[in-house]
Amino acid sequence: MNKAQRYLVFLVGLFVNSLGVSVITKADLGTSPISSIPYVLSLNFPFSLGAFTVVFSFLLIAIQLGILRRNFKAEHALQIPVSFLFGIFIDLTMAMLGDFVPTLYPFKLLFLLVGCVILGVGVYMEVVADVAMLPGESFVRAVCTTWKTEFGLTKICFDVSLAVIAAVLSLVLAHRLQGVREGTILAALLVGFLARLLGRLLPFTKPKASPAAASSQDGGQPGWVISIGRQFGSGGREIGKYLADQLGFAFYDKELIGEIAGITGYSEDYVQKREESMTNSLLYDLVNQMYGHAAHQSAPKDAIFQAQSAVIRDCAAKGRCVIVGRCSDYILRDDARCLSLFLHAPLAWRVQRKMAAEHWTQAQARSEIAKTDKRRGDNYRYYTRQIWGHADHYDLCVDTRLGKEYILQAVRQAMAQRERLAAQGQAGG
């Protein structure tokens, strides 16, 4: 998107954001954490929710100025007009909804969920536009920048603090709880989750072509890249190393961890434990949903995957290499010189192999194989939206019981056939 388009998307997103806040508020089950304090004040003083939103936003900007000091830049000043617009949009959307308030609890809950969806869309549009941040998210970023705290945890603490302060204000001013209810918790959980989900399913912009993809398109690709997916216990690493040695290729498996760690700033041990592991994608999204608000910071595992993708593309751009796992077949899917290989074997054979190699009991081997394959499969499905190990996604699927030599010959034949087909295609063109 060009600059004008980004500003347009941001303005529309800001309006959608305000509409989501208003719909959630009208559900009368508590409003979103960021709006909880302005909403409680609007219930007890003769000023609108939008007016108190502007005042509260200015307070957050002032605190940011105190936190950042010399690091308070022009981009932070954009929060001032954005806050004015956001307050105006909130009052406008509240007026559009009029006096409508659902009376039955199921309809209140439905209205709340609709509001969360709308607000999630608005947050996503603002993040995509990457023009400015609302004061709430900018405040969290300022805290993280100054004291080197982790964004997700800081955002959670910030939201909880807002809800607690709103509840105390309500009890002091109205002698009863207003504005903070179960809807506040649901909004806190769902909005960021929905923004992240939209980011994966409905991107406004397509990713740039990788260096490897570009080189294959212009004929400058220096050589083949073999991507290996493997079941745990099938011997994928050993076979990958054998192929690399026999073909004179570079070999990348655990060798990538150091580079990924260098890019992300995480330790090698931290990267190794998380790079190909996803315990539960829904739980992961719920835990890391706060990053839906972070325009310039990814959730830790997302950051690892992004760094991993960059490293894999750099390796592929050099050519003549074997890359094991890490969704490399998907990352290099547009590279015409990538041959994707999935290695598998019957469960009983893999169990016996791991028992011998690791001195595990049969029960231990079965358990580790099941857990590892599930984590790899969930990780692959989360980042590629494809089924791990499905034959349609690979050039070759081979049973490792057939032996290293057989697999080597199959790979050589596949590369030769691809070369012939490419030559025929060029001749036909």
C-alpha positions in Angstrom: 0.0 0.0 0.0 1.1 3.6 -0.7 1.0 6.2 2.0 -2.4 7.6 1.0 -3.9 4.1 1.1 -2.4 3.4 4.5 -3.9 6.5 6.0 -7.3 5.7 4.5 -7.1 2.1 5.9 -6.1 3.6 9.3 -9.0 6.1 9.4 -11.5 3.4 8.4 -10.0 1.1 11.0 -10.2 3.8 13.6 -13.9 4.2 12.9 -14.5 0.4 12.9 -12.6 0.3 16.2 -14.9 2.9 17.8 -17.9 1.1 16.5 -16.7 -2.1 18.2 -16.2 -0.2 21.5 -19.7 1.2 21.2 -21.3 -2.1 20.4 -19.5 -3.8 23.3 -20.6 -1.0 25.6 -24.2 -1.2 24.5 -24.2 -4.9 25.3 -24.2 -3.8 29.0 -21.9 -6.6 30.1 -18.9 -4.4 30.8 -16.8 -2.6 28.2 -13.3 -3.3 26.9 -10.4 -2.7 29.4 -9.1 0.3 27.6 -12.5 2.0 27.7 -13.5 0.9 31.2 -12.2 4.0 33.0 -13.7 6.5 30.6 -17.0 4.6 30.6 -17.3 4.5 34.4 -16.6 8.3 34.5 -19.2 8.9 31.8 -21.8 7.1 33.9 -21.1 9.4 36.9 -20.4 12.8 35.3 -22.2 14.8 32.7 -19.7 14.2 29.9 -19.8 11.6 27.0 -17.8 8.4 26.7 -16.0 10.0 23.7 -15.0 13.1 25.8 -13.6 11.1 28.6 -11.8 8.8 26.1 -10.0 11.9 24.8 -9.1 13.1 28.3 -7.9 9.6 29.3 -5.9 9.4 26.1 -4.2 12.7 26.8 -3.3 11.4 30.3 -1.6 8.3 28.7 0.2 10.5 26.2 1.5 12.8 29.1 2.7 9.7 31.0 4.5 8.5 27.9 6.2 11.8 27.6 7.5 11.4 31.1 8.6 7.9 30.5 10.3 8.4 27.1 11.5 12.0 27.5 14.1 12.6 24.8 12.8 9.4 23.0 9.4 10.9 22.6 9.3 11.4 18.8 7.1 13.0 16.2 5.3 9.7 15.6 4.2 9.7 19.2 2.6 13.2 18.7 0.3 11.6 16.1 -1.6 10.2 19.0 -3.0 13.6 19.8 -5.2 14.0 16.6 -5.9 10.3 16.6 -7.3 10.6 20.2 -9.5 13.5 19.1 -10.8 11.5 16.1 -11.3 8.3 18.2 -13.4 10.2 20.8 -15.5 11.8 18.1 -16.0 8.5 16.4 -17.1 6.8 19.7 -19.7 9.5 20.4 -20.9 9.3 16.7 -21.2 5.5 16.9 -22.9 5.6 20.3 -25.4 8.1 18.8 -25.9 5.8 15.8 -26.9 2.9 18.1 -29.2 5.2 19.9 -31.0 4.0 23.1 -30.9 0.4 22.0 -29.7 -1.9 24.8 -30.5 -5.7 24.6 -32.5 -6.8 27.6 -32.2 -10.6 27.5 -28.9 -12.1 28.6 -28.4 -14.2 25.4 -28.9 -11.2 23.2 -26.5 -9.2 25.5 -23.9 -11.9 25.0 -24.5 -12.0 21.2 -24.1 -8.2 21.0 -20.9 -8.4 23.0 -19.4 -11.0 20.7 -20.4 -9.0 17.6 -18.7 -6.0 19.1 -15.5 -8.0 19.8 -15.5 -9.1 16.1 -15.9 -5.5 14.9 -13.2 -4.3 17.3 -10.8 -7.1 16.2 -11.3 -6.0 12.6 -10.6 -2.4 13.6 -7.4 -3.4 15.4 -6.2 -5.5 12.5 -6.8 -2.6 10.0 -4.8 -0.2 12.2 -1.9 -2.7 12.5 -1.9 -3.3 8.8 -1.9 0.5 8.1 1.0 1.0 10.4 0.4 4.8 10.6 0.0 5.4 14.3 -0.9 3.6 17.5 -3.7 4.5 19.9 -2.4 5.8 23.2 -3.2 2.6 25.1 -0.9 0.4 22.9 1.7 3.2 22.6 1.8 3.5 26.4 2.5 -0.3 26.7 5.2 0.0 24.0 6.8 2.9 25.9 7.0 0.8 29.0 8.5 -2.1 27.2 11.1 0.1 25.4 12.1 1.9 28.6 12.3 -1.1 31.1 12.8 -3.9 28.5 9.7 -5.8 29.5 8.0 -8.4 27.3 5.1 -6.8 25.4 2.4 -9.5 25.9 2.9 -9.7 29.7 3.0 -5.9 30.0 -0.2 -5.6 27.9 -2.0 -8.1 30.2 -0.8 -6.2 33.3 -1.9 -2.9 31.8 -5.4 -4.2 30.9 -5.9 -5.8 34.3 -4.8 -2.5 36.0 -7.3 -0.5 34.0 -10.2 -2.9 34.9 -9.2 -2.8 38.6 -9.0 1.0 38.6 -12.4 1.2 36.8 -14.0 -1.2 39.3 -12.6 0.9 42.3 -13.8 4.1 40.7 -17.3 2.6 40.2 -17.5 1.5 43.8 -16.4 4.9 45.1 -18.6 7.0 42.8 -21.7 4.9 42.4 -21.3 2.5 45.4 -21.9 -0.4 43.0 -20.0 -2.1 40.2 -20.4 -0.5 36.8 -18.7 -1.0 33.5 -16.6 -4.0 34.5 -18.2 -7.4 34.2 -17.7 -10.7 32.4 -17.8 -8.8 29.1 -14.6 -7.0 30.0 -12.8 -10.3 30.4 -14.2 -11.7 27.2 -13.3 -8.5 25.3 -9.7 -8.7 26.6 -9.4 -12.3 25.5 -11.1 -12.2 22.2 -10.2 -8.9 20.5 -6.5 -9.5 20.1 -7.2 -13.2 19.3 -9.5 -12.1 16.4 -7.0 -9.5 15.2 -4.2 -12.2 15.0 -6.6 -14.6 13.3 -7.5 -12.0 10.6 -3.8 -11.4 10.2 -3.3 -15.0 9.3 -6.4 -15.5 7.2 -7.1 -12.2 5.5 -3.8 -10.3 4.8 -4.2 -7.0 3.0 -0.7 -7.2 1.5 1.0 -10.3 0.1 4.5 -11.2 1.3 7.4 -10.2 -0.8 9.1 -12.8 -2.9 12.0 -14.5 -1.2 15.6 -14.1 -2.6 15.5 -17.8 -3.6 12.2 -17.4 -5.4 13.5 -14.3 -7.2 16.7 -16.0 -8.3 14.8 -19.0 -9.7 12.6 -16.7 -11.7 15.5 -14.8 -13.4 17.6 -17.9 -14.0 20.2 -16.9 -11.5 19.6 -19.8 -9.0 23.0 -21.3 -8.2 21.7 -24.8 -7.5 19.2 -27.2 -6.0 17.7 -27.0 -2.6 16.4 -30.1 -0.9 13.8 -29.5 1.8 13.2 -32.5 4.2 10.1 -33.0 6.3 10.3 -36.0 8.6 8.4 -38.1 11.1 10.1 -38.4 14.5 12.2 -41.5 14.6 12.3 -42.0 10.8 16.0 -41.0 10.6 15.4 -37.7 8.8 18.4 -35.9 10.1 20.8 -38.8 9.3 19.4 -39.2 5.8 19.5 -35.5 5.2 23.2 -35.4 6.2 23.9 -38.4 3.9 22.3 -36.7 1.0 24.2 -33.6 1.6 27.5 -35.5 1.8 26.9 -37.5 -1.3 25.7 -34.6 -3.4 28.3 -32.1 -2.1 25.6 -29.9 -0.6 25.7 -27.8 2.5 23.6 -29.2 5.4 21.3 -27.2 7.6 19.4 -28.5 10.6 20.4 -27.5 14.1 23.0 -25.4 12.5 20.3 -22.8 11.8 19.5 -22.3 15.5 22.4 -20.0 16.2 21.5 -17.7 13.3 17.8 -17.6 14.4 18.8 -16.8 18.0 21.1 -14.0 16.7 18.2 -12.4 14.8 15.6 -12.7 17.6 17.8 -12.0 20.6 16.5 -15.2 22.3 18.9 -17.9 23.6 19.7 -20.9 21.4 18.1 -23.1 24.0 14.9 -21.0 23.9 14.8 -21.2 20.1 15.5 -24.9 20.0 12.6 -25.7 22.4 10.1 -23.6 20.5 11.0 -23.5 16.8 9.1 -26.6 15.6 6.8 -27.0 18.6 3.1 -26.0 18.9 1.3 -27.5 21.8 -2.1 -26.1 21.0 -2.8 -23.4 18.3 -6.0 -22.1 19.9 -4.3 -21.8 23.3 -1.3 -20.2 21.7 -3.5 -17.6 20.1 -5.3 -16.9 23.3 -2.1 -16.6 25.3 -0.4 -14.3 22.7 -3.5 -12.4 21.6 -2.1 -9.2 23.1 0.3 -9.0 20.2 -2.6 -8.3 17.9 -2.2 -4.7 19.2 1.5 -4.6 18.7 2.3 -3.1 15.3 6.0 -3.4 15.7 6.5 -6.5 17.8 5.6 -10.1 17.2 4.7 -12.8 19.7 8.0 -14.7 20.6 7.2 -17.8 18.6 6.0 -15.7 15.6 9.3 -13.8 15.8 11.2 -17.1 15.8 9.2 -18.3 12.7 9.9 -15.0 10.9 13.6 -15.2 11.7 13.6 -18.9 10.7 12.0 -18.1 7.4 14.5 -15.3 6.6 17.5 -17.7 7.5 16.1 -20.5 5.3 15.6 -18.1 2.4 19.1 -16.9 2.7 20.4 -20.4 2.7 18.3 -21.3 -0.3 19.5 -18.2 -2.2 23.1 -19.7 -2.0 21.8 -23.0 -3.4 23.2 -26.5 -3.2 22.0 -27.3 0.3 19.8 -29.7 2.3 17.4 -28.1 4.9 15.7 -30.2 7.5 12.2 -29.4 8.8 11.1 -25.9 10.0 8.3 -25.6 7.4 11.1 -25.2 4.8 9.0 -26.8 2.1 6.3 -24.2 2.6 8.7 -21.3 3.0 10.4 -22.2 -0.3 7.2 -23.2 -2.1 7.7 -20.6 -4.9 11.3 -21.6 -5.5 11.4 -23.7 -8.7 14.7 -25.3 -7.7 13.5 -26.6 -4.4 12.8 -30.4 -4.2 10.6 -31.2 -1.2 11.0 -34.6 0.4 8.9 -36.1 3.3 10.5 -39.1 5.1 8.3 -41.5 7.0 8.2 -45.0 8.4 5.8 -47.4 10.2 5.3 -46.6 13.9 6.6 -49.9 15.1 9.9 -49.5 13.1 10.4 -46.0 14.5 9.7 -47.2 18.0 12.3 -49.9 17.8 14.8 -47.5 16.3 14.3 -44.9 19.1 14.5 -47.6 21.8 17.9 -48.7 20.5 19.2 -45.2 20.0 18.0 -43.6 23.2 17.7 -46.6 25.5 14.0 -45.9 26.0 11.3 -48.4 26.9 8.7 -49.1 24.3 6.2 -47.0 26.2 8.6 -44.0 26.4 9.4 -44.3 22.7 5.8 -44.4 21.7 5.0 -41.5 23.9 7.8 -39.3 22.6 7.1 -40.1 19.0 3.4 -39.3 19.4 4.1 -36.0 21.3 6.8 -34.8 18.9 4.9 -35.6 15.7 1.8 -33.8 17.1 3.8 -30.7 18.0 5.4 -30.7 14.6 2.1 -31.2 12.9 0.3 -28.5 14.9 3.2 -26.1 14.2 3.1 -26.8 10.5 -0.6 -26.4 10.3 -0.6 -23.2 12.3 1.9 -21.4 10.1 1.1 -23.0 6.7 -2.6 -23.8 7.0 -1.7 -27.2 5.4 -1.6 -30.7 6.7 1.9 -31.9 7.7 3.0 -34.9 5.9 0.2 -34.8 3.3 1.6 -36.2 0.0 0.1 -33.3 -2.1 2.6 -30.9 -0.5 5.8 -32.7 -1.4 7.6 -33.8 -4.5 8.6 -37.1 -2.9 7.3 -39.1 0.1 9.7 -42.0 0.9 9.6 -44.8 3.5 13.1 -44.6 5.1 13.2 -48.4 5.5 14.1 -48.5 1.8 17.6 -47.3 2.8 19.8 -44.3 2.2 21.0 -45.4 -1.2 17.5 -45.8 -2.5 16.5 -42.4 -1.3 19.6 -40.8 -2.9 18.9 -42.4 -6.2 15.2 -41.3 -6.0 16.3 -37.7 -5.3 18.8 -37.7 -8.2 16.2 -39.1 -10.5 13.7 -36.5 -9.4 16.1 -33.6 -9.9 17.1 -34.9 -13.4 13.4 -35.3 -14.3 12.7 -31.7 -13.1 15.6 -30.5 -15.2 14.3 -32.3 -18.3 10.8 -30.9 -17.8 12.2 -27.4 -17.3 14.2 -27.7 -20.5 11.2 -28.9 -22.4 9.2 -26.0 -21.1 11.8 -23.5 -22.2 12.0 -25.1 -25.6 8.3 -25.1 -26.0 8.2 -21.4 -25.0 
